[in-house]
Amino acid sequence: MGEDGYRLLGRHRQERGTALGALADLVCSTAREADRLHGKLRRHAAHVRDRLDDTLNPRVDPALIPACGLLTSTGHTTDLHAARFAQQMNQLTLVLESYQAAVRRTGV
């Protein structure tokens, strides 16, 4: 979109009651959700990294740490977070393409 496109998006968001205003608002809310999910995925990855660091700590008795259980549960959760983030990014792409098509049609 670039800097000009971002400013135009902000201006269109202020046009309440118009289709372009609604689309611009949808782009922003969809992007906010993608940002939220990205943050959640990053926090989960940091948590998994920390748990793996604990697992690989030579000062901890390996018998006390169930590595298989750790990898199974964290892998499944990681897959879910990654899939939801990918789904949101696909949705953002579709919404953004619709908005850009509407802007081109209106010539704004």
C-alpha positions as CSV (number, residue, x, y, z in Angstrom):
1,M,0.0,0.0,0.0
2,G,2.8,2.4,0.8
3,E,2.6,5.5,2.9
4,D,0.1,7.3,0.6
5,G,-2.1,4.2,0.6
6,Y,-2.0,4.0,4.4
7,R,-3.0,7.7,4.7
8,L,-5.8,7.2,2.2
9,L,-7.0,4.2,4.2
10,G,-7.2,6.4,7.3
11,R,-9.1,9.0,5.5
12,H,-11.6,6.4,4.1
13,R,-12.1,5.0,7.6
14,Q,-13.5,8.3,8.7
15,E,-16.2,8.1,6.0
16,R,-18.9,6.5,8.1
17,G,-21.9,5.1,6.4
18,T,-20.1,4.4,3.1
19,A,-19.1,1.1,1.6
20,L,-15.5,2.4,1.2
21,G,-15.5,3.5,4.8
22,A,-16.7,0.1,5.9
23,L,-14.1,-1.7,3.8
24,A,-11.3,0.5,5.2
25,D,-12.5,-0.2,8.7
26,L,-12.6,-3.9,8.0
27,V,-9.0,-3.8,6.6
28,C,-7.8,-2.2,9.8
29,S,-9.7,-4.5,12.2
30,T,-8.5,-7.6,10.2
31,A,-4.9,-6.3,10.3
32,R,-5.2,-5.7,14.1
33,E,-6.4,-9.3,14.6
34,A,-3.4,-10.5,12.4
35,D,-1.1,-8.5,14.6
36,R,-2.7,-9.9,17.8
37,L,-2.3,-13.5,16.5
38,H,1.3,-12.9,15.4
39,G,2.1,-11.7,18.9
40,K,0.4,-14.7,20.4
41,L,2.4,-17.0,18.1
42,R,5.7,-15.2,19.0
43,R,4.9,-15.5,22.8
44,H,4.1,-19.2,22.4
45,A,7.4,-19.7,20.5
46,A,9.3,-18.0,23.2
47,H,7.6,-20.2,25.8
48,V,8.4,-23.3,23.9
49,R,12.0,-22.2,23.5
50,D,12.2,-21.6,27.3
51,R,10.8,-25.0,28.0
52,L,13.2,-26.6,25.6
53,D,16.1,-24.7,27.3
54,D,14.9,-26.2,30.6
55,T,14.8,-29.6,29.1
56,L,18.3,-29.4,27.7
57,N,19.7,-27.9,30.9
58,P,22.6,-30.3,32.0
59,R,21.9,-29.4,35.7
60,V,18.4,-30.9,35.5
61,D,17.9,-34.6,35.9
62,P,16.6,-35.8,32.4
63,A,14.4,-38.3,34.1
64,L,12.3,-35.5,35.6
65,I,11.5,-33.9,32.2
66,P,9.1,-35.7,29.8
67,A,10.6,-34.5,26.5
68,C,8.1,-36.5,24.4
69,G,5.2,-35.0,26.2
70,L,6.7,-31.5,25.9
71,L,7.2,-31.8,22.1
72,T,3.8,-33.4,21.5
73,S,1.8,-30.8,23.4
74,T,3.8,-27.8,22.3
75,G,4.0,-29.0,18.7
76,H,0.2,-29.3,18.5
77,T,-0.4,-25.9,20.0
78,T,2.2,-24.3,17.7
79,D,0.4,-25.9,14.7
80,L,-2.9,-24.4,15.9
81,H,-1.4,-20.9,16.4
82,A,0.4,-21.0,13.1
83,A,-2.7,-22.2,11.2
84,R,-4.9,-19.5,12.8
85,F,-2.3,-16.8,11.9
86,A,-2.0,-18.1,8.3
87,Q,-5.8,-18.1,8.0
88,Q,-6.0,-14.5,9.3
89,M,-3.3,-13.4,6.9
90,N,-5.2,-14.9,4.0
91,Q,-8.3,-13.1,5.2
92,L,-6.4,-9.8,5.4
93,T,-5.1,-10.3,1.8
94,L,-8.7,-10.8,0.6
95,V,-10.1,-7.8,2.4
96,L,-7.2,-5.6,1.3
97,E,-7.6,-6.7,-2.3
98,S,-11.4,-5.9,-2.1
99,Y,-10.6,-2.5,-0.6
100,Q,-8.0,-1.7,-3.3
101,A,-10.4,-2.8,-6.0
102,A,-13.1,-0.5,-4.6
103,V,-10.6,2.4,-4.5
104,R,-9.6,1.8,-8.1
105,R,-13.3,1.7,-9.2
106,T,-14.1,5.0,-7.4
107,G,-11.0,6.7,-8.6
108,V,-10.3,8.2,-5.2
